[in-house]
Amino acid sequence: MNDVAVVMPVYNEAECICDVLDDWTKEIDRLAITYRLIVLNDGSKDNTAEVLLKYSNNPHIKIINKKNSGHGPTILQGYHLAVPETQWVFQVDSDNEIKAEQFQKLWTEREKYDAVIGIRDGRQQPFSRKIISAVSRLVVRVFYGRGVTDVNCPFRLMRTEALKQILQQIPSNTFAPNVAISGFFALRKDRLLNQPIRHTNRQTGEVSIKKWKLLKAATKSFMQIIQIRFGGS
């Protein structure tokens, strides 16, 4: 069994994905950790799939090219693939906004906790995303409880034993599963550490959901998170 499985959703990141994967494999090798890097290409429209062929023979990297289902369902698919083969599950996005070198800050703290979740320091967001982030925190606090500071942070290390139980309560079509998972960590009163990590703005690619589409999706997400809390889907 591996020490950690890294779940990385990818969408239209052909410009940077090689740098990202090279940085991550180099960093985890440096820490002498046994690992599997699960890369889920979510129906990218650029040449991401072709670029990923470079890593097809790497035994530590599992490439999955799939139809587009959205960021949240793709993360969930990765989690379900990860839990049978590892002691810890780590999730990070492929946009290189949080560098691989930050991983050690979470890994070295893990033993006393069920989850170590990043707090993005230096994150610059447009006003609409700031509102969504604030409402996400409020929804989790009201309906689940306190515990996680950055509830949707895509830089989180989770003990497989705890995550496996939580996943049973989260539908496969959940728009923002990390928010729900943060909520369940708080509700279950699991041992949590909120770890500040450095965040930088993306240099390549672009966000997949913008403006009014983002606000509509966020509204749907808030309703899902509340329904999930009470056993709905």
Summary of the structure (lengths in Angstrom):
residues: 233
radius of gyration: 16.5
end to end distance: 32.4
largest distance: 46.8
contacts: 750
relative contact order: 0.17
helix: 44%
strand: 21%
